[in-house]
Amino acid sequence: MKRFKNILYVADSSGVVLKAFHHAVDVAERNDARLTALMVIERIPPYLTRLTPYMLQQKRMEEQLAALDRLCAWVSGRVDIEAKIVEGTPFLEVIREVLRHGRDLVVKSTEEDPDLMRWLFGTTDMHLLRKCPCPVWLIKSTKPTPIRRILAAVDFNELDPSGQDTAEPLNRKILELAGSLASLERSELHVVHTWFPIGESLMRGERMGMTPQEVELYVKELRLVHRHWLDRMMRKARKWLGRESYEALKPRTHLPKGDAGEAIPALARKLNVDLIVMGTVARTGIPGLIIGNTAESILGQIDCAVLAVKPDGFVTPVTLEA
């Protein structure tokens, strides 16, 4: 399934050839998509140099563009690719490039700190996850491996009235995208939905006066609610992905008990997942709050790539005006 037609790769100004570039090329080639390699150079404050800032910045941009052109030349026969270099704040210019030219996927290497035991998402990465209107694929630059296992994280809004599922459009987008990638990569597809019995600890206290059997029944019944919801979601996924594709993928479902911010990273480590596909927008109704604490917690703990998806109708707070 060809999903992407206009891919934006965010180049690394350090000059290191990163795994993300080769991955962006592979995705563009498989989707017969256009690929743009964009490098953003931050402005030099006047007080940092004796030369005129304009002259120094121009020299930097010329050198980086030449390096970017050489990088693109390596794969010019495989994909339709162009190099661009702009000046400004990285996340703002990336999002503006998406808005101006209708990019439908951003591919970028994660910002990493070599002194940390695990990689964390840097400032630019988190800004893109929060504010970029199209899917953002963040890839760890070390330990290049094929995508062998994909984990799609789905959820529902417990505040929905009976019979409604406001999260279904986003879940559908997550599952269709994860299924499409799993078919292309010939990888395993896993689907996770976490559940947490609110009040269980309190119920087990002496003050509540509940027997262990009553608490266990509550936990069991709640698990069944989530199990039935996940089963219904997967029946819909069979239609969304197509019966033949679904049968070939044989997606495996997981229903871990616990907080999503802990259970999903733990499952990803247990399964040795290479990519997590997940939504990053919180359904709080609070303007400007577009990524929840759960998502941020997950992103801070995983050591694999992540493909972050926004729901239909998402509007970025970034504008084209400088």
Beta strands, then each sheet from edge to edge (+ up, - down):
strand 1: 6-10
strand 2: 34-41
strand 3: 80-87
strand 4: 105-109
strand 5: 136-139
strand 6: 149-153
strand 7: 188-192
strand 8: 252-254
strand 9: 275-279
strand 10: 305-309
sheet 1: 3+ 2+ 1+ 4+ 5+ 10- 9- 6- 7- 8-
end
